[in-house]
Amino acid sequence: MIERALAVAGVEPAQIGLVEAHGTATRLGDPIEVAALTQAYRRRTAARAWCALGSIKGNIGHLGAAAGVTGLIKAALALAREAIPPTLHFRAANPELALDESPFFVNSETMTWPKSHVPRFAAVSSFRVGGTNAHAILGEAPASPTPDPSHPCSCSCCRRNRLAR
């Protein structure tokens, strides 16, 4: 599923700067999730520790069915605000995650994530024992066009009014 999401999005794993993980916070679930992410992201690069790995659950707790959409909102805001928020209360990773051998690191402080000449991407994983499994890729929004000062509003209503004059 992770590899398929990357393929459908047309994004190389090395282009992803943030993975918002499901993060079960269990000794069994988290190593399985990180192993799957590592396997998918390792297909094209052996680089280590280049992608931030976070989970909103560490910041606000488990939200049940709303956990996936909350992670999606966090990733979208990270792209919009050009900053990757910290994973609060993080002290040390579960050794079973094998983060040292993975593309991922857990950031414990806010990281700037400025725009550059290449688009920024984030990924969101949402997994559940009963199904509802998803891995979504988000890309930053394109730059807004510079408004034309002679036409301060370009909404369809104003365009129709200008044309009607």
DSSP file (Angstrom, degrees, kcal/mol; ACC not computed):
  #  RESIDUE AA STRUCTURE BP1 BP2  ACC     N-H-->O    O-->H-N    N-H-->O    O-->H-N    TCO  KAPPA ALPHA  PHI   PSI    X-CA   Y-CA   Z-CA
    1    1 A M     >        0   0    0      0, 0.0     4,-2.2     0, 0.0   134,-0.2   0.000 360.0 360.0 360.0 -41.4    0.0    0.0    0.0
    2    2 A I  H  >  +     0   0    0      2,-0.2     4,-2.1     1,-0.2     5,-0.2   0.940 360.0  46.1 -65.3 -47.4    2.8    2.4    0.8
    3    3 A E  H  > S+     0   0    0      1,-0.2     4,-2.4     2,-0.2    -1,-0.2   0.879 111.6  52.7 -64.1 -36.9    4.7    1.7   -2.4
    4    4 A R  H  > S+     0   0    0      2,-0.2     4,-3.0     1,-0.2     5,-0.2   0.913 107.0  51.8 -65.0 -41.9    1.5    2.0   -4.4
    5    5 A A  H  X S+     0   0    0     -4,-2.2     4,-2.2     1,-0.2    -2,-0.2   0.917 110.9  48.1 -61.1 -43.0    0.7    5.4   -2.9
    6    6 A L  H  X>S+     0   0    0     -4,-2.1     5,-2.1     2,-0.2     4,-1.0   0.914 113.6  47.6 -62.6 -42.6    4.2    6.6   -3.8
    7    7 A A  H  <5S+     0   0    0     -4,-2.4     3,-0.5     2,-0.2    -2,-0.2   0.926 111.9  48.4 -65.8 -45.3    3.8    5.3   -7.3
    8    8 A V  H  <5S+     0   0    0     -4,-3.0    -1,-0.2     1,-0.2    -2,-0.2   0.886 113.7  47.8 -62.7 -38.6    0.4    6.8   -7.9
    9    9 A A  H  <5S-     0   0    0     -4,-2.2    -1,-0.2    -5,-0.2    -2,-0.2   0.685 105.6-131.0 -74.9 -17.5    1.6   10.2   -6.6
   10   10 A G  T  <5 +     0   0    0     -4,-1.0     2,-0.4    -3,-0.5    -3,-0.2   0.857  60.6 138.6  68.7  34.3    4.7    9.9   -8.8
   11   11 A V      < -     0   0    0     -5,-2.1    -1,-0.3    -6,-0.2    -2,-0.1  -0.929  51.7-134.1-117.9 134.0    6.9   10.8   -5.9
   12   12 A E    >   -     0   0    0     -2,-0.4     3,-2.1     1,-0.1     4,-0.4  -0.614  25.9-120.1 -79.1 144.6   10.2    9.3   -5.0
   13   13 A P  G >  S+     0   0    0      0, 0.0     3,-1.9     0, 0.0    -1,-0.1   0.865 112.2  63.2 -53.2 -37.3   10.6    8.4   -1.3
   14   14 A A  G 3  S+     0   0    0      1,-0.3    27,-0.0    27,-0.1    -3,-0.0   0.649  94.2  62.9 -65.2 -13.3   13.6   10.7   -1.0
   15   15 A Q  G <  S+     0   0    0     -3,-2.1   106,-0.8   105,-0.1     2,-0.5   0.618  82.1  95.2 -83.8 -13.1   11.2   13.6   -1.8
   16   16 A I  E <   +a  121   0A   0     -3,-1.9   106,-0.2    -4,-0.4     3,-0.1  -0.674  46.9 178.4 -83.4 125.7    9.2   13.1    1.3
   17   17 A G  E     +     0   0A   0    104,-2.7    35,-2.1    -2,-0.5     2,-0.3   0.611  67.6  30.2-100.5 -15.7   10.3   15.2    4.2
   18   18 A L  E     -ab 122  52A   0    103,-0.7   105,-2.6    33,-0.2     2,-0.5  -0.987  55.4-167.1-146.9 131.6    7.7   14.1    6.8
   19   19 A V  E     -ab 123  53A   0     33,-2.8    35,-2.5    -2,-0.3     2,-1.0  -0.983  12.4-155.6-115.8 118.5    5.8   10.9    7.5
   20   20 A E  E     -ab 124  54A   0    103,-3.3   105,-2.7    -2,-0.5    35,-0.2  -0.829  24.8-156.8 -91.1 103.4    3.0   11.3    9.9
   21   21 A A        -     0   0    0     33,-3.3    35,-0.3    -2,-1.0   105,-0.1  -0.342  26.6-121.5 -84.2 160.8    2.7    7.7   11.2
   22   22 A H        -     0   0    0     33,-0.1    35,-0.2    -2,-0.1    -1,-0.1   0.918  42.5-165.3 -64.8 -43.6   -0.3    6.0   12.7
   23   23 A G        -     0   0    0      1,-0.1    34,-0.1     6,-0.1     7,-0.1   0.980  16.6-170.5  59.0  77.8    1.8    5.4   15.8
   24   24 A T        -     0   0    0      2,-0.1    -1,-0.1     1,-0.1     3,-0.1   0.747  28.1-137.3 -69.0 -22.3    0.0    2.8   17.9
   25   25 A A        +     0   0    0      1,-0.3     2,-0.3     2,-0.0    -1,-0.1   0.797  63.1 124.6  64.5  29.7    2.5    3.4   20.8
   26   26 A T  S  > S-     0   0    0      1,-0.1     4,-1.5     0, 0.0    -1,-0.3  -0.873  73.0-123.8-116.9 154.9    2.6   -0.3   21.3
   27   27 A R  T  4 S+     0   0    0     -2,-0.3    -1,-0.1     1,-0.2    -2,-0.0   0.748 113.0  37.9 -66.3 -23.7    5.7   -2.6   21.3
   28   28 A L  T  > S+     0   0    0      2,-0.1     4,-1.3     3,-0.1    -1,-0.2   0.892 116.6  46.1 -92.1 -48.6    4.1   -4.7   18.5
   29   29 A G  H  > S+     0   0    0      1,-0.2     4,-2.4     2,-0.2     5,-0.2   0.906 108.1  51.5 -67.6 -46.8    2.4   -2.1   16.3
   30   30 A D  H  X S+     0   0    0     -4,-1.5     4,-2.8     1,-0.2     5,-0.3   0.914 108.8  49.6 -63.7 -44.8    5.0    0.6   15.9
   31   31 A P  H  > S+     0   0    0      0, 0.0     4,-2.2     0, 0.0    -1,-0.2   0.884 111.9  50.2 -61.3 -35.3    7.9   -1.8   14.9
   32   32 A I  H  X S+     0   0    0     -4,-1.3     4,-2.1     2,-0.2    -2,-0.2   0.932 112.8  46.2 -65.7 -44.7    5.6   -3.3   12.2
   33   33 A E  H  X S+     0   0    0     -4,-2.4     4,-2.4     2,-0.2     5,-0.2   0.929 114.6  45.9 -64.3 -46.2    4.6    0.1   10.9
   34   34 A V  H  X S+     0   0    0     -4,-2.8     4,-3.0     1,-0.2     5,-0.2   0.878 111.0  53.6 -66.9 -36.6    8.2    1.4   10.8
   35   35 A A  H  X S+     0   0    0     -4,-2.2     4,-2.5    -5,-0.3    -1,-0.2   0.913 110.6  46.7 -63.3 -41.6    9.4   -1.8    9.2
   36   36 A A  H  X S+     0   0    0     -4,-2.1     4,-2.1     2,-0.2    -2,-0.2   0.917 114.4  47.0 -66.1 -43.1    6.8   -1.4    6.4
   37   37 A L  H  X S+     0   0    0     -4,-2.4     4,-2.8     2,-0.2     5,-0.2   0.924 113.1  49.2 -62.6 -44.7    7.7    2.2    5.9
   38   38 A T  H  X S+     0   0    0     -4,-3.0     4,-1.9     1,-0.2    -2,-0.2   0.921 109.7  51.3 -62.4 -44.5   11.4    1.4    5.9
   39   39 A Q  H  < S+     0   0    0     -4,-2.5     4,-0.5    -5,-0.2    -1,-0.2   0.931 114.9  42.5 -58.6 -46.4   10.9   -1.4    3.3
   40   40 A A  H >< S+     0   0    0     -4,-2.1     3,-0.8     1,-0.2     4,-0.2   0.909 117.5  44.8 -68.2 -42.7    9.0    0.9    1.0
   41   41 A Y  H >< S+     0   0    0     -4,-2.8     3,-0.5     1,-0.2     4,-0.4   0.688 107.7  60.2 -77.7 -17.8   11.2    3.9    1.4
   42   42 A R  T 3< S+     0   0    0     -4,-1.9    -1,-0.2    -5,-0.2    -2,-0.2   0.570  77.6  91.0 -82.7 -11.1   14.4    1.8    1.0
   43   43 A R  T <  S+     0   0    0     -3,-0.8    -1,-0.2    -4,-0.5    -2,-0.1   0.801 104.3  19.2 -57.3 -30.0   13.5    0.6   -2.5
   44   44 A R  S <  S+     0   0    0     -3,-0.5     2,-0.3     1,-0.2    -1,-0.2   0.452 126.5  35.8-124.1  -2.3   15.3    3.5   -4.1
   45   45 A T        -     0   0    0     -4,-0.4    -1,-0.2    -3,-0.2     0, 0.0  -0.991  43.9-161.9-153.2 144.6   17.7    4.9   -1.5
   46   46 A A        +     0   0    0     -2,-0.3    -4,-0.1    -3,-0.1    -1,-0.1   0.325  54.1 129.5-102.3   4.2   20.0    3.6    1.3
   47   47 A A        -     0   0    0      1,-0.1     2,-0.3    56,-0.0     3,-0.2  -0.201  48.2-140.7 -59.9 152.2   20.2    7.1    2.9
   48   48 A R        +     0   0    0      1,-0.2    52,-0.1    55,-0.1    57,-0.1  -0.857  63.0   4.0-118.5 151.3   19.5    7.3    6.6
   49   49 A A  S    S+     0   0    0     53,-1.9    55,-0.2    50,-0.3    -1,-0.2   0.799  81.2 121.5  53.3  43.2   17.7    9.8    8.8
   50   50 A W        +     0   0    0     53,-1.5     2,-0.5    -3,-0.2    54,-0.2   0.513  59.3  65.1-108.3  -8.0   16.5   12.2    6.1
   51   51 A C  E    S- c   0 104A   0     52,-2.5    54,-1.8   -33,-0.0   -33,-0.2  -0.964  78.8-128.4-123.3 124.7   12.8   12.0    6.8
   52   52 A A  E     -bc  18 105A   0    -35,-2.1   -33,-2.8    -2,-0.5     2,-0.5  -0.454  21.4-157.4 -67.8 139.1   11.0   13.2    9.9
   53   53 A L  E     +b   19   0A   0     52,-2.7    54,-0.3   -35,-0.2     2,-0.3  -0.982  23.3 157.4-121.8 121.0    8.7   10.6   11.5
   54   54 A G  E     -b   20   0A   0    -35,-2.5   -33,-3.3    -2,-0.5     2,-0.3  -0.858  28.1-155.9-136.8 171.3    6.0   11.8   13.8
   55   55 A S    >   -     0   0    0     -2,-0.3     3,-1.4   -35,-0.2     4,-0.4  -0.921  16.7-145.1-151.3 126.0    2.6   10.9   15.2
   56   56 A I  T >> S+     0   0    0    -35,-0.3     4,-2.3    -2,-0.3     3,-1.4   0.735  93.0  77.5 -62.2 -22.6    0.0   13.3   16.4
   57   57 A K  H 3> S+     0   0    0      1,-0.3     4,-2.2     2,-0.2    -1,-0.3   0.847  87.6  57.3 -59.9 -33.8   -1.0   10.8   19.1
   58   58 A G  H <4 S+     0   0    0     -3,-1.4    -1,-0.3     1,-0.2    -2,-0.2   0.749 112.3  42.7 -66.9 -21.9    2.1   11.8   21.2
   59   59 A N  H <4 S+     0   0    0     -3,-1.4    -2,-0.2    -4,-0.4    -1,-0.2   0.836 136.7   5.7 -91.2 -38.4    0.8   15.4   21.2
   60   60 A I  H  < S-     0   0    0     -4,-2.3    -3,-0.2     1,-0.3    -2,-0.2   0.444 101.5-110.7-131.0  -1.2   -2.9   15.0   21.8
   61   61 A G     <  -     0   0    0     -4,-2.2     2,-0.3    -5,-0.4    -1,-0.3  -0.275  55.0 -38.6  94.5 175.7   -3.6   11.3   22.5
   62   62 A H        -     0   0    0      1,-0.1     3,-0.1    -2,-0.1   -38,-0.0  -0.607  44.8-171.1 -81.1 132.4   -5.5    8.7   20.5
   63   63 A L    >   -     0   0    0     -2,-0.3     3,-1.9     1,-0.3     2,-0.1   0.175  24.4-142.9-110.1  16.1   -8.6   10.0   18.7
   64   64 A G  G >  S+     0   0    0      1,-0.3     3,-1.8     2,-0.2    -1,-0.3  -0.375  81.3   4.1  61.1-127.7  -10.0    6.6   17.6
   65   65 A A  G 3  S+     0   0    0      1,-0.3     4,-0.4     2,-0.1     3,-0.4   0.706 131.8  59.4 -64.3 -20.9  -11.6    6.9   14.2
   66   66 A A  G <> S+     0   0    0     -3,-1.9     4,-2.0     1,-0.2    -1,-0.3   0.457  77.8  93.2 -87.5  -0.4  -10.4   10.6   13.9
   67   67 A A  H <> S+     0   0    0     -3,-1.8     4,-2.0     1,-0.2    -1,-0.2   0.907  84.6  48.6 -61.2 -43.9   -6.7    9.7   14.2
   68   68 A G  H  > S+     0   0    0     -3,-0.4     4,-2.0    -4,-0.3    -1,-0.2   0.929 113.0  45.2 -64.3 -46.5   -6.1    9.4   10.5
   69   69 A V  H  > S+     0   0    0     -4,-0.4     4,-2.3     1,-0.2    -1,-0.2   0.835 110.7  55.2 -68.8 -30.5   -7.7   12.7    9.5
   70   70 A T  H  X S+     0   0    0     -4,-2.0     4,-2.3     2,-0.2    -1,-0.2   0.904 108.1  48.6 -67.3 -40.5   -6.0   14.5   12.4
   71   71 A G  H  X S+     0   0    0     -4,-2.0     4,-2.4     2,-0.2    -2,-0.2   0.878 109.5  53.4 -63.1 -37.9   -2.6   13.3   11.1
   72   72 A L  H  X S+     0   0    0     -4,-2.0     4,-2.4     2,-0.2    -2,-0.2   0.913 109.1  48.3 -62.8 -43.5   -3.7   14.5    7.6
   73   73 A I  H  X S+     0   0    0     -4,-2.3     4,-2.6     2,-0.2     5,-0.2   0.917 110.7  51.6 -63.1 -43.5   -4.5   17.9    9.1
   74   74 A K  H  X S+     0   0    0     -4,-2.3     4,-2.1     1,-0.2    -2,-0.2   0.925 111.7  46.3 -59.9 -45.1   -1.1   18.0   10.9
   75   75 A A  H  X S+     0   0    0     -4,-2.4     4,-2.0     2,-0.2    -1,-0.2   0.902 112.4  50.2 -65.9 -40.8    0.8   17.1    7.7
   76   76 A A  H  X S+     0   0    0     -4,-2.4     4,-2.5     1,-0.2    -1,-0.2   0.906 111.8  48.0 -64.0 -41.2   -1.1   19.7    5.6
   77   77 A L  H  X S+     0   0    0     -4,-2.6     4,-3.0     2,-0.2     6,-0.2   0.869 107.3  56.1 -67.7 -35.6   -0.4   22.4    8.2
   78   78 A A  H  X>S+     0   0    0     -4,-2.1     5,-1.6    -5,-0.2     4,-0.6   0.920 111.1  44.5 -61.1 -42.7    3.3   21.5    8.3
   79   79 A L  H ><5S+     0   0    0     -4,-2.0     3,-0.6     2,-0.2    -2,-0.2   0.936 116.8  45.4 -65.0 -46.2    3.4   22.0    4.5
   80   80 A A  H 3<5S+     0   0    0     -4,-2.5    -2,-0.2     1,-0.2    -1,-0.2   0.871 118.1  41.6 -67.0 -37.8    1.4   25.3    4.7
   81   81 A R  H 3<5S-     0   0    0     -4,-3.0    -1,-0.2     2,-0.2    -2,-0.2   0.443 103.5-128.1 -92.4   0.0    3.4   26.7    7.7
   82   82 A E  T <<5S+     0   0    0     -4,-0.6    31,-3.2    -3,-0.6     2,-0.3   0.863  74.6 101.7  57.1  39.2    6.8   25.6    6.4
   83   83 A A  E   < -E  112   0B   0     -5,-1.6    29,-0.2    29,-0.3    -2,-0.2  -0.986  66.0-138.3-152.8 140.6    7.6   23.8    9.7
   84   84 A I  E     -E  111   0B   0     27,-3.0    27,-2.4    -2,-0.3    -9,-0.1  -0.898  31.1-133.3-100.0 117.3    7.6   20.3   11.0
   85   85 A P        -     0   0    0      0, 0.0    22,-0.2     0, 0.0    24,-0.1  -0.291  24.8-104.5 -70.0 155.5    6.1   20.2   14.5
   86   86 A P        -     0   0    0      0, 0.0     2,-0.9     0, 0.0    22,-0.2  -0.326  22.0-116.6 -74.9 159.0    7.9   18.3   17.2
   87   87 A T    >   -     0   0    0     20,-2.6     3,-1.2   -34,-0.1   -31,-0.1  -0.876  43.1-134.7 -90.5 107.8    6.8   14.9   18.6
   88   88 A L  T 3  S+     0   0    0     -2,-0.9     3,-0.1     1,-0.2    21,-0.1  -0.240  78.3  16.4 -67.0 152.1    6.2   16.0   22.1
   89   89 A H  T 3  S+     0   0    0      1,-0.2     2,-0.4    19,-0.1    -1,-0.2   0.565  84.0 151.0  65.9  11.3    7.4   13.9   25.1
   90   90 A F    <   +     0   0    0     -3,-1.2    -1,-0.2     1,-0.2     3,-0.1  -0.606   6.5 152.9 -76.5 128.1    9.8   12.0   22.9
   91   91 A R        -     0   0    0      1,-0.4     2,-0.3    -2,-0.4    -1,-0.2   0.693  65.6 -10.3-118.3 -50.1   12.9   10.8   24.8
   92   92 A A        -     0   0    0      0, 0.0    -1,-0.4     0, 0.0     2,-0.2  -0.988  68.6-112.2-154.1 145.6   14.2    7.7   23.1
   93   93 A A        -     0   0    0     -2,-0.3     5,-0.1     1,-0.1    -3,-0.0  -0.473  39.9 -98.4 -78.7 149.2   12.9    5.4   20.3
   94   94 A N    >   -     0   0    0      1,-0.2     3,-2.4    -2,-0.2     4,-0.4  -0.532  33.6-133.7 -58.4 123.2   11.9    1.9   21.0
   95   95 A P  G >  S+     0   0    0      0, 0.0     3,-1.3     0, 0.0    -1,-0.2   0.770 102.3  69.1 -57.7 -24.9   15.0   -0.1   19.9
   96   96 A E  G 3  S+     0   0    0      1,-0.3    -2,-0.1     2,-0.1    -3,-0.0   0.642  85.6  69.5 -69.2 -12.7   12.8   -2.5   18.0
   97   97 A L  G <  S-     0   0    0     -3,-2.4    -1,-0.3   -63,-0.1    -3,-0.0   0.761  89.0-150.8 -74.0 -24.0   12.0    0.4   15.5
   98   98 A A    X   +     0   0    0     -3,-1.3     3,-1.3    -4,-0.4     4,-0.1   0.888  32.2 163.3  54.3  43.9   15.6    0.2   14.2
   99   99 A L  G >   +     0   0    0     -5,-0.3     3,-1.8     1,-0.3   -50,-0.3   0.827  65.1  66.6 -62.3 -32.3   15.5    3.9   13.4
  100  100 A D  G 3  S+     0   0    0      1,-0.3    -1,-0.3   -52,-0.1    -2,-0.1   0.781 106.9  41.5 -60.2 -25.6   19.3    4.1   13.1
  101  101 A E  G <  S+     0   0    0     -3,-1.3    -1,-0.3   -53,-0.1    -2,-0.2   0.272 108.1  80.6-102.3   9.2   19.1    1.8   10.0
  102  102 A S  S <  S-     0   0    0     -3,-1.8   -53,-1.9     2,-0.3   -67,-0.0  -0.576  87.6-111.8-113.2 172.4   16.1    3.6    8.5
  103  103 A P  S    S+     0   0    0      0, 0.0   -52,-2.5     0, 0.0   -53,-1.5   0.484  90.8  89.0 -75.4  -1.7   15.3    6.7    6.5
  104  104 A F  E     +c   51   0A   0    -55,-0.2     2,-0.3    -5,-0.2   -55,-0.3  -0.639  46.3 176.1-110.4 154.9   13.6    8.2    9.5
  105  105 A F  E     -c   52   0A   0    -54,-1.8   -52,-2.7    -2,-0.2     2,-0.6  -0.969  29.5-124.3-143.3 154.9   14.3   10.2   12.6
  106  106 A V        -     0   0    0     -2,-0.3     2,-0.4   -54,-0.2   -52,-0.1  -0.903  23.9-145.8-102.7 121.9   12.0   11.6   15.3
  107  107 A N        -     0   0    0     -2,-0.6   -20,-2.6   -54,-0.3   -17,-0.1  -0.731  15.2-173.4 -89.9 134.3   12.3   15.3   15.7
  108  108 A S  S    S+     0   0    0     -2,-0.4     2,-0.3   -22,-0.2   -19,-0.1   0.396  70.7  48.8-105.3   0.5   11.8   16.7   19.2
  109  109 A E  S    S-     0   0    0    -24,-0.1   -22,-0.1   -21,-0.1     2,-0.1  -0.957  99.9 -86.1-134.6 155.0   11.9   20.3   18.3
  110  110 A T        -     0   0    0     -2,-0.3     2,-0.4   -24,-0.1    -2,-0.1  -0.388  45.5-155.1 -59.9 133.1   10.1   22.4   15.6
  111  111 A M  E     -E   84   0B   0    -27,-2.4   -27,-3.0    -2,-0.1     2,-0.1  -0.938  14.2-123.4-113.9 133.0   12.0   22.2   12.4
  112  112 A T  E     -E   83   0B   0     -2,-0.4   -29,-0.3   -29,-0.2   -30,-0.1  -0.496  23.7-173.6 -69.6 145.9   11.8   24.8    9.7
  113  113 A W        -     0   0    0    -31,-3.2   -30,-0.1    -2,-0.1    -1,-0.1  -0.548  14.3-172.9-139.9  67.2   10.8   23.4    6.3
  114  114 A P        -     0   0    0      0, 0.0   -32,-0.1     0, 0.0     2,-0.0  -0.196  28.0-102.0 -70.8 155.7   11.1   26.3    3.9
  115  115 A K        +     0   0    0      2,-0.1     2,-0.2     1,-0.0   -36,-0.0  -0.348  46.2 171.0 -66.2 153.7   10.0   26.2    0.3
  116  116 A S        -     0   0    0      2,-0.6     4,-0.1    -2,-0.0    -1,-0.0  -0.740  53.6 -70.6-145.7-164.1   12.7   25.7   -2.3
  117  117 A H  S    S+     0   0    0     -2,-0.2    -2,-0.1     2,-0.1     0, 0.0   0.631 117.3  62.3 -74.5 -12.3   13.0   25.1   -6.1
  118  118 A V  S    S-     0   0    0      1,-0.0    -2,-0.6  -103,-0.0     0, 0.0  -0.921  95.8-107.4-112.2 141.5   11.6   21.5   -5.5
  119  119 A P        -     0   0    0      0, 0.0     2,-0.3     0, 0.0    -2,-0.1  -0.288  30.1-126.0 -65.8 150.1    8.2   20.8   -4.1
  120  120 A R        -     0   0    0     -4,-0.1    20,-2.2    -7,-0.1     2,-0.3  -0.729  25.7-166.8 -95.1 146.1    7.8   19.5   -0.6
  121  121 A F  E     -aD  16 139A   0   -106,-0.8  -104,-2.7    -2,-0.3  -103,-0.7  -0.975   9.0-171.4-133.8 148.0    5.9   16.4    0.2
  122  122 A A  E     -aD  18 138A   0     16,-2.5    16,-3.4    -2,-0.3     2,-0.3  -0.928  11.4-148.3-129.8 157.2    4.5   14.7    3.3
  123  123 A A  E     -aD  19 137A   0   -105,-2.6  -103,-3.3    -2,-0.3     2,-0.4  -0.938   3.8-158.0-126.5 151.2    3.0   11.3    3.8
  124  124 A V  E     -aD  20 136A   0     12,-2.6    12,-2.7    -2,-0.3     2,-0.4  -0.994   4.1-163.6-131.8 126.6    0.3   10.1    6.2
  125  125 A S  E     + D   0 135A   0   -105,-2.7     2,-0.4    -2,-0.4    10,-0.2  -0.906   8.2 178.6-108.7 138.0   -0.2    6.6    7.3
  126  126 A S  E     + D   0 134A   0      8,-2.8     8,-2.5    -2,-0.4     2,-0.3  -0.925  10.5 173.0-139.6 113.4   -3.4    5.4    9.0
  127  127 A F  E     -     0   0A   0     -2,-0.4     2,-0.3     6,-0.2     6,-0.2  -0.898   8.8-179.5-125.1 149.9   -3.7    1.8    9.9
  128  128 A R  E >   - D   0 131A   0      3,-0.9     3,-1.6    -2,-0.3     5,-0.1  -0.996  34.1-128.8-147.8 142.8   -6.2   -0.2   11.8
  129  129 A V  T 3  S+     0   0    0     -2,-0.3    -1,-0.1     1,-0.3     3,-0.1   0.872 110.9  51.5 -58.8 -37.6   -6.5   -3.9   12.7
  130  130 A G  T 3  S-     0   0    0      1,-0.1     2,-0.4     2,-0.1    -1,-0.3   0.431 124.7 -91.1 -82.2   1.7  -10.0   -4.0   11.4
  131  131 A G  E <  S+D  128   0A   0     -3,-1.6    -3,-0.9     1,-0.1    -1,-0.1  -0.995  80.5 123.8 130.8-133.9   -9.2   -2.5    8.0
  132  132 A T  E     +     0   0A   0     -2,-0.4     2,-0.4     1,-0.2    -1,-0.1   0.820  43.2 166.9  38.7  50.8   -9.3    1.2    7.1
  133  133 A N  E     +     0   0A   0     -6,-0.2     2,-0.3    -3,-0.1    -6,-0.2  -0.799   2.6 160.2 -98.1 133.3   -5.6    1.2    6.0
  134  134 A A  E     -D  126   0A   0     -8,-2.5    -8,-2.8    -2,-0.4     2,-0.4  -0.998  28.7-168.5-151.0 148.9   -4.3    4.1    4.0
  135  135 A H  E     -D  125   0A   0     -2,-0.3     2,-0.4   -10,-0.2   -10,-0.2  -0.935  22.9-172.7-136.2 114.1   -1.0    5.9    3.0
  136  136 A A  E     -D  124   0A   0    -12,-2.7   -12,-2.6    -2,-0.4     2,-0.5  -0.855  15.0-146.8-113.4 144.0   -1.6    9.3    1.5
  137  137 A I  E     -D  123   0A   0     -2,-0.4     2,-0.4   -14,-0.2   -14,-0.2  -0.935  14.2-165.4-109.3 128.4    1.0   11.6   -0.1
  138  138 A L  E     -D  122   0A   0    -16,-3.4   -16,-2.5    -2,-0.5     2,-0.3  -0.934   1.1-161.5-113.8 135.9    0.4   15.4    0.2
  139  139 A G  E     -D  121   0A   0     -2,-0.4   -18,-0.2   -18,-0.2   -60,-0.0  -0.859  31.0 -97.4-112.3 151.7    2.3   17.9   -1.9
  140  140 A E        -     0   0    0    -20,-2.2     3,-0.1    -2,-0.3    -1,-0.1  -0.308  46.4-101.8 -63.7 149.9    2.7   21.6   -1.1
  141  141 A A        -     0   0    0      1,-0.1    -1,-0.1   -22,-0.0     3,-0.1  -0.413  41.6-101.8 -69.6 146.1    0.2   23.9   -2.8
  142  142 A P        -     0   0    0      0, 0.0    -1,-0.1     0, 0.0    -3,-0.0  -0.303  50.1 -84.4 -64.9 156.3    1.5   25.8   -5.8
  143  143 A A        -     0   0    0      1,-0.1     3,-0.1    -3,-0.1    -3,-0.0  -0.322  48.3-110.7 -60.5 140.9    2.4   29.4   -5.3
  144  144 A S        -     0   0    0     -3,-0.1    -1,-0.1     1,-0.1     2,-0.0  -0.496  36.1-106.9 -71.8 141.1   -0.6   31.8   -5.5
  145  145 A P        -     0   0    0      0, 0.0    -1,-0.1     0, 0.0     3,-0.0  -0.375  37.8-101.1 -66.7 149.6   -0.5   34.1   -8.5
  146  146 A T        -     0   0    0      1,-0.1    -3,-0.0    -3,-0.1     2,-0.0  -0.569  44.8-114.0 -70.1 126.8    0.3   37.7   -7.9
  147  147 A P        -     0   0    0      0, 0.0    -1,-0.1     0, 0.0     6,-0.0  -0.314  21.2-119.5 -65.5 145.3   -3.0   39.7   -7.9
  148  148 A D    >   -     0   0    0      3,-0.5     3,-1.9     1,-0.1     5,-0.0  -0.763  16.8-147.3 -83.3 116.7   -3.5   42.2  -10.6
  149  149 A P  T 3  S+     0   0    0      0, 0.0    -1,-0.1     0, 0.0     4,-0.0   0.760  97.4  58.9 -60.6 -24.0   -3.9   45.6   -8.9
  150  150 A S  T 3  S+     0   0    0      1,-0.3    -2,-0.0     2,-0.1     0, 0.0   0.677 114.6  37.3 -78.8 -14.7   -6.3   46.7  -11.6
  151  151 A H  S <  S-     0   0    0     -3,-1.9    -3,-0.5     1,-0.1    -1,-0.3  -0.732  71.5-179.9-132.6  83.7   -8.6   43.8  -10.7
  152  152 A P  S    S+     0   0    0      0, 0.0     2,-0.4     0, 0.0    -1,-0.1   0.750  71.1  41.6 -62.4 -24.5   -8.5   43.3   -7.0
  153  153 A C        -     0   0    0      1,-0.1     0, 0.0     2,-0.1     0, 0.0  -0.981  54.9-179.2-126.0 134.8  -10.8   40.4   -6.9
  154  154 A S        +     0   0    0     -2,-0.4    -1,-0.1     4,-0.1    -3,-0.0   0.150  38.5 130.2-117.1  19.0  -10.8   37.5   -9.5
  155  155 A C  S  > S-     0   0    0      1,-0.1     4,-2.3     4,-0.0     5,-0.2  -0.294  73.2-106.3 -69.5 162.3  -13.7   35.5   -8.1
  156  156 A S  H  > S+     0   0    0      1,-0.2     4,-2.2     2,-0.2     5,-0.2   0.834 118.0  55.3 -61.6 -34.2  -16.4   34.4  -10.7
  157  157 A C  H  > S+     0   0    0      2,-0.2     4,-2.2     1,-0.2    -1,-0.2   0.942 110.6  44.1 -64.4 -47.1  -18.9   37.0   -9.4
  158  158 A C  H  > S+     0   0    0      2,-0.2     4,-2.5     1,-0.2    -2,-0.2   0.878 111.7  53.6 -66.6 -37.8  -16.6   39.9   -9.8
  159  159 A R  H  X S+     0   0    0     -4,-2.3     4,-2.3     2,-0.2    -1,-0.2   0.924 109.7  48.1 -62.7 -42.9  -15.5   38.7  -13.3
  160  160 A R  H  X S+     0   0    0     -4,-2.2     4,-2.0     1,-0.2    -2,-0.2   0.914 111.3  50.6 -62.9 -41.5  -19.1   38.5  -14.4
  161  161 A N  H  X S+     0   0    0     -4,-2.2     4,-0.9     1,-0.2    -2,-0.2   0.903 110.7  48.8 -63.8 -40.9  -19.8   42.0  -13.1
  162  162 A R  H >< S+     0   0    0     -4,-2.5     3,-0.5     1,-0.2    -1,-0.2   0.902 112.5  48.4 -64.8 -40.1  -16.7   43.4  -14.9
  163  163 A L  H 3< S+     0   0    0     -4,-2.3    -1,-0.2     1,-0.2    -2,-0.2   0.831 107.4  56.2 -68.1 -31.6  -17.8   41.7  -18.1
  164  164 A A  H 3<        0   0    0     -4,-2.0    -1,-0.2     1,-0.2    -2,-0.2   0.688 360.0 360.0 -74.5 -18.5  -21.4   43.0  -17.7
  165  165 A R    <<        0   0    0     -4,-0.9    -1,-0.2    -3,-0.5    -2,-0.1   0.484 360.0 360.0 -74.0 360.0  -20.2   46.7  -17.5
